[in-house]
Amino acid sequence: MKLEQLYRDIQERLDVGDKLWADGGGVAVLLKRWKGFIEKLYAPDYEPNTEDEEKVLGLLMNYFRTNKSGELGVYLKDLVPLKSKFPQILDPRAQGYIPASSEETEWVSNGGDYAWRGATMPLSQAQKLIRDAEYKHTRMFSDRGFVINQPNITYVSRGERGFTSFSSDLRGAIQFKGKMGSDAVSVIYGVKKSNPNLVMNPDASDSISMFKENETLYVGDNVQPDVVIINDVRIIGKMYQEARPWIKAIEDDTDSPPMKSQWEAYGTQWAEKVILNPSYDNVDPVDFKNSPKDTKMKSLEEIYTEIRLREVGEGTSEPFEYKKNFERGDSFGYLIDGYIIDGPTGDEKIPIKLQGITYKERVSDDMEMDRPEFYEFVNEPNGTVLDGIEIIFSHAGDSSFGLVNDVKFMFRLMSTIKEILQKEFSSNMPNLLIYSPNKKGSEQIEDTGRHRLYKAFISKAFPKAEMFIDDQGEEIIFKLK
């Protein structure tokens, strides 16, 4: 069929005239960024919008500003054949603004041009795919992952909207991570921007949206991705845990840590044989130092049941000295100079690494469907984007944080963390704070000693905080505001 005939057939269903949304604003005229976008595209040669144009523009505006899709999925199908006629609005390849993170993550697409979606993948599927993955290593832990090109799978969006949201910003897609669990791992799905099912130039989307998310829309609920990145921190942590002897051998031989190429070769070979069992126990792992045989060391779980949590929660003990060693956006990292005086083995330094990793949680129909209890807990309108911080702290040295047996140390550590978080959040308080306490066997996470300790000091540091317990995801989430 000739292109001209195709246009006529489409216009019988969707009358868009000779120019798409060319009246200087239309139903979205009060949105300054959209009006500026249209003026730059058409001025001074405008054209009044048709009734169909106003209808579709209104649906897009409603979706990008409230996350309510309505009939949008039906109309997007009619926009697909018009991409070549109106590429500046409908083709994602026409995006003029390139997210800063694109250069940092160019290795992922091997020079290609992709749109991304953060989601989850069943553990069984990830286990099959990772065998053929190529590990990519960068300076930033959050940018590392196992890359599978042409995975030959189908990702099914649960929203059943008739379309699936993607972003041209990989870093943004990483922040909207999927709901991880014991049988689901966090991944990033990528489709080439040349995919015929993608509609909307992210520049046009951002001019309508309340949030700059570089969004483009894939028409259909079933997506065949061109690339998948398995970036679940629990899996990468497992690799690091098992790589410790290898790292030590290289450091002993060269007096320097493994190079990028060495890491990528190691990670790719590791992926060929690994049996995945995602666990937060693997995150920032450390080797356990053998204690003297005549010294019985207690775990933190045992200590927590003995110490007075109310005292810890007060945070009145003198904090340890600490220094900031990482900052990227609102993410942060600190090294805490912890120590014990006159312990079982004498004076001992116990450096602690505290990390705060940002993420975003978007209130949506998907959340209401998949996580109804959390949706009710959040109690925010659909479309609201919540800023979150995931807190991880671990031993920064050679011995195990889990074997520290000193009550005064725990008092001072909690007081230090309280001071750091209050300082970090003084100018920009996140909506959510999340952490994953260690647990034993079938123990519920709210029953762990570590959780009781955290809860005590968080309640004192942030008196208005509300708590949500996610046993399935093994996470504790506090709503701070």
Legacy VTK file of the C-alpha trace (Angstrom):
# vtk DataFile Version 3.0
C-alpha trace
ASCII
DATASET POLYDATA
POINTS 481 float
0.000 0.000 0.000
1.339 3.442 -0.910
2.170 5.742 2.003
-0.286 8.389 0.798
-3.127 5.837 0.861
-2.074 4.686 4.320
-2.302 8.253 5.599
-5.816 8.581 4.132
-6.886 5.321 5.778
-5.573 6.464 9.129
-7.208 9.859 8.825
-10.561 8.151 8.358
-10.101 6.902 11.945
-7.969 9.735 13.315
-8.298 13.117 11.625
-5.097 15.070 12.274
-5.145 17.484 9.328
-1.899 18.404 7.587
0.031 19.175 10.776
-0.109 17.407 14.104
-1.032 19.598 17.113
-0.029 22.760 15.255
-2.448 25.310 16.739
0.025 26.786 19.237
-0.992 24.737 22.241
-4.512 23.405 21.949
-5.940 21.804 25.072
-2.458 22.023 26.599
-2.010 25.729 25.817
-1.454 26.573 29.496
1.590 24.301 29.646
4.457 26.663 28.862
6.936 23.963 27.860
4.468 22.377 25.432
3.541 25.743 23.960
7.240 26.530 23.497
7.834 23.140 21.883
5.019 23.704 19.352
6.079 27.290 18.623
9.611 26.142 17.868
8.249 23.463 15.547
5.572 25.388 13.637
5.630 29.166 14.264
4.283 31.183 12.620
2.545 28.672 10.351
-0.045 27.234 12.743
-3.090 25.094 12.036
-6.161 24.601 14.268
-6.323 21.237 15.989
-9.014 18.816 14.913
-11.370 17.229 17.420
-9.344 14.009 17.252
-6.083 15.867 17.877
-7.538 17.557 20.948
-8.836 14.189 22.194
-5.459 12.425 21.894
-3.512 15.398 23.246
-5.821 15.526 26.267
-5.298 11.797 26.915
-1.525 12.194 26.651
-1.542 15.159 28.977
-3.656 13.263 31.503
-1.336 10.256 31.388
1.945 12.159 31.622
0.639 14.278 34.497
-1.471 11.790 36.496
-0.406 8.343 35.188
-4.039 7.561 34.301
-4.162 6.014 30.853
-7.881 5.938 30.044
-8.383 5.275 26.319
-4.832 6.310 25.395
-3.759 2.799 24.396
-6.424 2.658 21.688
-5.441 5.975 20.138
-1.701 5.329 20.266
-2.171 2.546 17.710
-3.442 5.145 15.268
-0.386 7.344 15.842
2.146 4.633 14.938
1.760 4.922 11.127
2.112 8.715 11.412
5.629 8.642 12.865
7.359 9.167 9.537
5.074 12.103 8.710
5.498 13.840 12.085
8.870 12.542 13.393
9.683 15.633 15.473
6.742 14.772 17.730
6.259 11.024 17.385
9.682 9.467 16.670
11.914 8.904 19.742
14.987 9.133 17.496
14.226 12.837 17.019
15.056 13.648 20.639
17.358 16.642 20.798
18.086 16.465 24.519
20.410 13.569 25.310
20.371 12.489 28.977
23.750 12.987 30.629
23.857 9.363 31.701
23.800 8.194 28.083
27.542 8.783 27.690
28.285 7.044 30.989
26.342 3.958 29.945
27.238 3.833 26.254
28.895 0.455 26.821
25.483 -1.110 27.367
24.132 -0.420 23.907
27.454 -0.832 22.098
26.875 2.488 20.391
23.211 1.799 19.675
20.235 3.967 20.518
17.807 2.411 22.996
14.806 3.123 25.171
14.815 1.499 28.618
12.433 0.140 31.233
13.280 -0.926 34.775
11.277 -3.988 35.801
11.674 -7.512 37.144
12.233 -10.911 35.600
11.324 -14.326 36.991
14.329 -15.932 38.638
14.049 -19.010 36.411
14.249 -16.883 33.268
17.195 -14.876 34.587
19.004 -18.124 35.380
18.729 -19.225 31.745
19.711 -15.856 30.274
22.708 -15.109 32.480
24.542 -18.105 31.035
24.971 -16.150 27.782
25.551 -12.764 29.408
28.522 -10.479 29.003
29.501 -8.727 32.223
30.173 -4.991 31.967
32.134 -3.214 34.661
32.183 0.541 35.296
33.403 2.879 38.014
29.831 3.235 39.279
28.435 0.145 41.014
24.901 1.052 39.876
25.974 0.959 36.200
27.374 -2.579 36.323
25.437 -5.507 34.991
25.175 -8.655 32.934
24.157 -7.788 29.367
22.254 -10.158 27.084
21.810 -9.001 23.493
18.897 -10.426 21.483
17.512 -12.433 24.434
14.586 -13.813 22.398
12.059 -13.339 25.187
8.802 -11.440 25.668
8.246 -9.007 28.498
4.558 -8.718 29.383
3.441 -5.495 31.044
0.947 -6.162 33.820
-0.895 -2.887 33.417
-2.875 -4.047 30.345
-3.096 -0.449 29.172
-2.360 -1.259 25.575
1.064 0.398 25.852
4.233 0.210 27.961
6.304 3.119 29.219
10.030 3.364 28.376
12.673 6.057 28.899
15.626 7.157 26.801
17.496 7.744 30.083
19.049 4.503 31.326
19.875 6.014 34.715
16.240 6.993 35.133
15.110 3.478 34.221
17.486 2.066 36.836
15.889 4.251 39.520
12.442 2.858 38.709
13.592 -0.589 39.684
11.206 -3.490 39.665
9.859 -5.220 42.758
12.568 -7.680 43.728
11.872 -10.828 45.707
13.156 -14.331 46.265
11.747 -15.391 42.870
12.164 -12.134 40.933
15.302 -10.186 40.024
15.769 -6.581 38.995
16.533 -6.029 35.301
16.490 -3.343 32.624
14.748 -4.058 29.317
15.955 -2.167 26.252
14.371 -1.730 22.814
15.921 0.110 19.913
14.477 3.544 19.301
13.957 2.476 15.704
11.350 -0.053 16.874
8.159 0.724 14.894
6.008 0.295 18.015
7.640 3.183 19.883
5.698 6.450 19.806
6.557 9.909 21.189
9.737 11.922 21.012
10.802 12.198 24.688
11.273 15.954 24.179
7.560 16.208 23.348
6.598 13.974 26.276
8.657 16.008 28.736
7.059 19.239 27.538
3.657 17.873 28.605
4.696 15.951 31.702
5.151 17.244 35.233
8.345 15.176 35.449
11.359 15.108 33.159
11.510 11.348 32.587
12.478 11.220 28.890
9.472 9.001 28.302
8.455 7.253 25.107
5.618 4.739 24.740
5.712 1.227 23.313
2.360 0.375 21.722
1.312 -3.006 23.070
1.579 -4.920 26.346
3.932 -7.588 24.944
7.461 -6.315 24.337
10.276 -8.177 22.594
13.384 -6.464 24.015
16.582 -6.123 22.011
18.733 -6.213 25.132
18.341 -7.152 28.784
20.609 -6.018 31.615
20.536 -8.092 34.795
21.630 -5.501 37.343
20.174 -6.923 40.557
22.485 -5.798 43.361
22.057 -9.173 45.089
23.476 -11.004 42.069
26.398 -8.632 41.570
27.041 -8.851 45.306
27.182 -12.649 45.062
29.810 -12.377 42.341
31.875 -10.004 44.483
31.618 -12.366 47.420
32.913 -15.299 45.392
35.586 -13.139 43.728
37.383 -12.243 46.948
40.169 -14.884 46.630
40.678 -13.887 42.990
40.869 -10.190 43.928
43.392 -10.909 46.684
45.581 -12.956 44.346
45.708 -10.101 41.815
46.414 -7.515 44.516
49.186 -9.654 45.982
50.721 -10.113 42.546
50.373 -6.567 41.167
49.847 -4.344 44.246
46.716 -3.011 42.547
43.078 -4.085 42.205
41.778 -5.867 39.083
41.445 -3.745 35.972
38.182 -3.222 34.102
39.064 -5.788 31.431
39.955 -8.361 34.091
36.661 -7.786 35.894
34.684 -8.177 32.682
36.442 -11.420 31.777
35.941 -12.773 35.297
32.269 -11.728 35.451
31.455 -13.211 32.050
33.003 -16.551 32.992
31.329 -16.466 36.420
27.917 -15.973 34.793
28.339 -19.143 32.727
28.266 -21.337 35.847
26.477 -19.395 38.589
23.371 -20.731 40.320
21.299 -17.708 41.247
19.894 -17.435 44.758
19.252 -13.715 45.292
19.852 -12.603 48.866
20.724 -9.291 50.491
23.272 -11.241 52.508
25.409 -10.941 49.367
25.314 -7.136 49.251
28.635 -5.577 50.261
29.855 -8.948 51.513
32.953 -9.359 53.616
35.111 -12.340 54.541
34.723 -13.620 58.084
37.848 -13.474 60.204
38.342 -16.559 62.361
38.076 -15.744 66.041
40.184 -17.432 68.752
38.828 -20.901 69.545
38.510 -20.064 73.226
36.452 -16.957 72.529
32.764 -17.389 71.913
31.632 -14.596 69.594
28.016 -13.571 69.569
26.205 -12.495 66.450
24.442 -9.153 66.216
21.144 -11.000 66.450
22.098 -12.273 69.918
23.447 -8.933 71.046
20.310 -7.073 69.978
18.172 -9.145 72.315
20.402 -8.177 75.237
20.955 -4.455 74.811
18.430 -1.807 75.761
16.997 -0.618 72.476
15.467 2.470 74.050
18.955 3.694 74.914
20.185 3.078 71.375
17.194 4.896 69.998
17.976 7.976 72.036
21.197 8.332 70.056
22.799 10.239 72.924
26.119 8.389 72.752
29.040 10.263 71.231
29.193 9.607 67.464
32.286 8.145 65.844
34.270 10.334 63.480
33.213 9.929 59.856
33.872 11.340 56.420
31.947 11.470 53.170
33.596 9.439 50.415
30.915 9.404 47.723
28.258 11.764 46.388
26.207 11.513 43.223
22.956 13.432 43.048
21.222 12.623 46.316
23.069 9.317 46.748
25.871 9.320 49.293
28.506 7.190 50.983
30.365 7.541 54.279
33.240 5.811 56.035
32.735 5.655 59.794
35.846 5.258 61.959
34.411 2.756 64.412
36.541 1.074 67.028
36.401 -1.019 70.198
38.634 -0.424 73.235
39.677 -3.365 75.393
37.695 -5.922 73.423
38.280 -9.706 73.503
41.294 -9.298 71.223
42.380 -5.886 72.546
41.773 -2.553 70.844
40.280 -3.062 67.402
39.388 -0.741 64.529
36.018 -1.530 62.921
35.515 0.791 59.931
31.910 0.896 58.761
30.728 1.758 55.254
27.352 3.507 55.108
25.634 3.936 51.724
22.473 5.760 50.776
21.293 4.869 47.253
18.485 6.890 45.684
15.554 5.335 43.891
12.124 6.465 42.755
8.727 4.898 43.322
5.864 5.941 41.065
2.324 5.558 42.372
0.351 3.903 39.591
-2.310 1.419 38.598
0.448 -1.205 38.443
1.320 -0.563 42.076
-2.315 -0.810 43.114
-2.623 -4.137 41.276
0.682 -5.736 42.293
1.195 -4.280 45.758
-2.222 -3.220 47.104
-1.139 -3.013 50.755
1.844 -0.812 49.925
-0.358 1.295 47.613
-2.699 1.908 50.548
0.235 2.678 52.845
1.689 5.267 50.447
-1.734 6.937 50.089
-0.739 9.300 47.282
-2.515 10.091 43.976
-1.573 8.075 40.887
1.257 9.725 39.025
3.028 10.875 42.182
6.755 10.115 42.081
8.209 9.425 45.515
11.897 9.932 46.251
13.448 7.097 48.208
16.776 6.233 49.834
17.951 2.656 50.314
20.286 2.407 53.307
23.051 -0.208 53.341
25.840 -0.406 55.868
28.554 -2.998 56.269
32.047 -3.604 57.558
34.582 -1.766 55.404
37.512 -3.922 56.487
38.483 -7.556 56.601
36.482 -8.851 59.560
32.756 -9.311 59.867
30.365 -6.689 61.103
28.112 -9.575 62.099
30.610 -10.689 64.762
30.958 -7.378 66.607
30.316 -8.023 70.302
30.334 -4.654 72.039
27.258 -2.830 73.312
28.968 0.579 73.546
30.083 0.208 69.945
26.483 -0.330 68.836
25.311 2.699 70.824
27.918 4.923 69.185
27.338 3.487 65.702
23.597 4.133 65.852
24.242 7.657 67.135
26.627 8.234 64.206
24.182 6.970 61.590
21.420 9.070 63.125
23.595 12.205 62.862
24.564 11.461 59.245
20.990 10.846 58.086
19.644 13.936 59.825
22.378 15.995 58.173
21.763 14.461 54.722
18.002 14.891 54.972
18.012 18.395 56.490
17.638 20.132 53.126
15.991 17.383 51.092
13.976 14.869 53.086
13.115 11.783 50.974
9.618 10.361 51.021
10.775 6.808 51.706
13.646 5.117 53.512
14.189 1.418 52.865
16.487 -1.221 54.293
16.716 -5.012 54.378
17.626 -6.516 57.769
19.322 -9.888 57.855
17.155 -12.750 59.082
17.522 -16.398 59.954
15.649 -19.095 58.034
11.898 -18.537 58.103
12.150 -15.725 60.652
9.960 -12.734 59.815
12.008 -9.621 59.124
10.075 -7.586 61.693
11.204 -10.092 64.350
14.934 -9.729 63.688
17.158 -8.039 66.213
18.611 -5.807 63.514
15.174 -4.506 62.591
14.315 -3.760 66.218
17.540 -1.820 66.519
16.969 0.178 63.312
13.372 0.910 64.236
14.429 2.272 67.606
16.850 4.864 66.261
14.809 5.776 63.164
11.783 6.459 65.366
13.881 8.842 67.446
15.602 10.490 64.502
12.360 10.923 62.532
9.432 10.947 64.993
6.778 11.228 62.267
8.021 8.201 60.330
5.482 5.490 59.480
6.589 1.901 58.895
5.595 -0.682 56.273
6.798 -4.288 56.495
7.269 -6.165 53.203
7.927 -9.782 54.149
7.844 -10.947 50.530
10.546 -8.527 49.411
12.290 -8.816 52.805
12.318 -5.040 53.170
11.312 -2.481 55.779
10.068 0.821 54.375
9.618 4.015 56.381
7.539 6.893 55.071
9.313 9.971 56.396
6.853 12.605 55.222
LINES 1 482
481 0 1 2 3 4 5 6 7 8 9 10 11 12 13 14 15 16 17 18 19 20 21 22 23 24 25 26 27 28 29 30 31 32 33 34 35 36 37 38 39 40 41 42 43 44 45 46 47 48 49 50 51 52 53 54 55 56 57 58 59 60 61 62 63 64 65 66 67 68 69 70 71 72 73 74 75 76 77 78 79 80 81 82 83 84 85 86 87 88 89 90 91 92 93 94 95 96 97 98 99 100 101 102 103 104 105 106 107 108 109 110 111 112 113 114 115 116 117 118 119 120 121 122 123 124 125 126 127 128 129 130 131 132 133 134 135 136 137 138 139 140 141 142 143 144 145 146 147 148 149 150 151 152 153 154 155 156 157 158 159 160 161 162 163 164 165 166 167 168 169 170 171 172 173 174 175 176 177 178 179 180 181 182 183 184 185 186 187 188 189 190 191 192 193 194 195 196 197 198 199 200 201 202 203 204 205 206 207 208 209 210 211 212 213 214 215 216 217 218 219 220 221 222 223 224 225 226 227 228 229 230 231 232 233 234 235 236 237 238 239 240 241 242 243 244 245 246 247 248 249 250 251 252 253 254 255 256 257 258 259 260 261 262 263 264 265 266 267 268 269 270 271 272 273 274 275 276 277 278 279 280 281 282 283 284 285 286 287 288 289 290 291 292 293 294 295 296 297 298 299 300 301 302 303 304 305 306 307 308 309 310 311 312 313 314 315 316 317 318 319 320 321 322 323 324 325 326 327 328 329 330 331 332 333 334 335 336 337 338 339 340 341 342 343 344 345 346 347 348 349 350 351 352 353 354 355 356 357 358 359 360 361 362 363 364 365 366 367 368 369 370 371 372 373 374 375 376 377 378 379 380 381 382 383 384 385 386 387 388 389 390 391 392 393 394 395 396 397 398 399 400 401 402 403 404 405 406 407 408 409 410 411 412 413 414 415 416 417 418 419 420 421 422 423 424 425 426 427 428 429 430 431 432 433 434 435 436 437 438 439 440 441 442 443 444 445 446 447 448 449 450 451 452 453 454 455 456 457 458 459 460 461 462 463 464 465 466 467 468 469 470 471 472 473 474 475 476 477 478 479 480
